[in-house]
Amino acid sequence: MTRDAATTAGAEALCETVRWFAQRGYCPATGGNFSLRLNDERLLITASGVDKTALTAADLLPMTTAGELLADGKPSAETGLHLALYRRDAAIGAVLHVHSVANTLMSRIGQPQQLHFEGYEMQKAITGNDSHEARITLPVLDNSQDMDELADALAQRYDEAAAAYGFLVRGHGIYAWGADLASARRHLEGWEFLLACEMQRRQLENDR
Ligand SMILES: [Zn+2]
């Protein structure tokens, strides 16, 4: 496959994934941002402020991992965090970020520094886990509008985040990634399912 053909195929696959999440309510009010690594130096990232339910390849912008924009347009406001992840780990192939009720609330109730999950079959969706009996951890970082500050906070807790293939930003959303788009999507779907389960479990236990 030529470089252009690979870029086109990657763009189509990324758009399909973005629309899948957006059409299920994970990207209200144009929120969320998504990127795909094309090679060591280049990636595609969603433009700022576009409706993700009908995303097309024209809404994706090529960039270098160093942060140079390779086309006209305004990349997502959270681009800096995507770039920090790609620069940190050459094995990361895609980064997905969404805002859901569960990921927004679960990072706020009790102001946790991390959330723990055990007993869920769905834990096996996260690479490296093969049993519901393990205890897995999703780190929570405090929100900031300053991407450098968030990237610094992530760097300090990178080992924890790397094991989870993701982290929560308090009152904001979740970042999830993987070696390729399919695994990033599986990690994101898995974490969202686990967060929704924990949120409802707490409600049911409170109601008893
Ligand atoms: Zn966000």
Residues whose N, C-alpha, C, O or C-beta is under 5 A from the ligand:
A	BS01	ZN	G32 G173
